[in-house]
Amino acid sequence: MQKAIIVNYVTDKKNNLGELNELLAQGWKVVSQSSMGSGGMSVHALVILEKQ
Protein backbone atom coordinates (compact mmCIF):
# COMPACT_ATOMS: atom_id res chain seq x y z
CA MET A 1 0.00 0.00 0.00
CA GLN A 2 1.23 3.50 -0.79
CA LYS A 3 0.38 6.89 0.63
CA ALA A 4 1.24 10.41 -0.50
CA ILE A 5 1.83 13.24 1.95
CA ILE A 6 2.65 16.86 1.22
CA VAL A 7 5.14 18.06 3.80
CA ASN A 8 4.82 21.76 4.60
CA TYR A 9 7.61 23.49 6.45
CA VAL A 10 7.07 27.14 7.30
CA THR A 11 8.80 27.55 10.67
CA ASP A 12 9.87 25.29 13.53
CA LYS A 13 6.43 25.80 15.09
CA LYS A 14 4.33 25.67 11.92
CA ASN A 15 4.92 22.48 9.97
CA ASN A 16 3.62 18.93 9.66
CA LEU A 17 6.89 17.06 10.14
CA GLY A 18 5.32 15.39 13.19
CA GLU A 19 2.77 13.71 10.92
CA LEU A 20 5.54 12.36 8.68
CA ASN A 21 7.58 11.19 11.67
CA GLU A 22 4.53 9.40 13.11
CA LEU A 23 3.97 7.52 9.85
CA LEU A 24 7.64 6.52 9.75
CA ALA A 25 7.38 5.29 13.36
CA GLN A 26 4.40 3.16 12.30
CA GLY A 27 6.55 1.33 9.77
CA TRP A 28 5.98 3.36 6.62
CA LYS A 29 9.06 3.73 4.39
CA VAL A 30 9.90 6.60 2.03
CA VAL A 31 9.71 5.47 -1.60
CA SER A 32 10.41 8.87 -3.14
CA GLN A 33 10.31 12.56 -2.42
CA SER A 34 10.31 15.59 -4.64
CA SER A 35 10.36 19.29 -4.04
CA MET A 36 7.19 21.20 -4.85
CA GLY A 37 8.98 24.53 -4.60
CA SER A 38 8.93 27.19 -1.98
CA GLY A 39 7.16 30.44 -1.39
CA GLY A 40 8.90 32.98 0.77
CA MET A 41 9.75 31.24 4.04
CA SER A 42 7.84 28.02 3.29
CA VAL A 43 8.99 24.80 1.65
CA HIS A 44 6.76 22.05 0.26
CA ALA A 45 7.66 18.50 -0.72
CA LEU A 46 5.67 15.54 -2.01
CA VAL A 47 6.65 12.37 -0.15
CA ILE A 48 5.48 8.93 -1.28
CA LEU A 49 5.39 6.34 1.50
CA GLU A 50 4.92 2.59 1.32
CA LYS A 51 3.95 -0.02 3.87
CA GLN A 52 3.99 -3.75 3.21
C-alpha positions as semicolon CSV with decimal commas, in nm:
position;residue;x (nm);y (nm);z (nm)
1;M;0,000;0,000;0,000
2;Q;0,123;0,350;-0,079
3;K;0,038;0,689;0,063
4;A;0,124;1,041;-0,050
5;I;0,183;1,324;0,195
6;I;0,265;1,686;0,122
7;V;0,514;1,806;0,380
8;N;0,482;2,176;0,460
9;Y;0,761;2,349;0,645
10;V;0,707;2,714;0,730
11;T;0,880;2,755;1,067
12;D;0,987;2,529;1,353
13;K;0,643;2,580;1,509
14;K;0,433;2,567;1,192
15;N;0,492;2,248;0,997
16;N;0,362;1,893;0,966
17;L;0,689;1,706;1,014
18;G;0,532;1,539;1,319
19;E;0,277;1,371;1,092
20;L;0,554;1,236;0,868
21;N;0,758;1,119;1,167
22;E;0,453;0,940;1,311
23;L;0,397;0,752;0,985
24;L;0,764;0,652;0,975
25;A;0,738;0,529;1,336
26;Q;0,440;0,316;1,230
27;G;0,655;0,133;0,977
28;W;0,598;0,336;0,662
29;K;0,906;0,373;0,439
30;V;0,990;0,660;0,203
31;V;0,971;0,547;-0,160
32;S;1,041;0,887;-0,314
33;Q;1,031;1,256;-0,242
34;S;1,031;1,559;-0,464
35;S;1,036;1,929;-0,404
36;M;0,719;2,120;-0,485
37;G;0,898;2,453;-0,460
38;S;0,893;2,719;-0,198
39;G;0,716;3,044;-0,139
40;G;0,890;3,298;0,077
41;M;0,975;3,124;0,404
42;S;0,784;2,802;0,329
43;V;0,899;2,480;0,165
44;H;0,676;2,205;0,026
45;A;0,766;1,850;-0,072
46;L;0,567;1,554;-0,201
47;V;0,665;1,237;-0,015
48;I;0,548;0,893;-0,128
49;L;0,539;0,634;0,150
50;E;0,492;0,259;0,132
51;K;0,395;-0,002;0,387
52;Q;0,399;-0,375;0,321
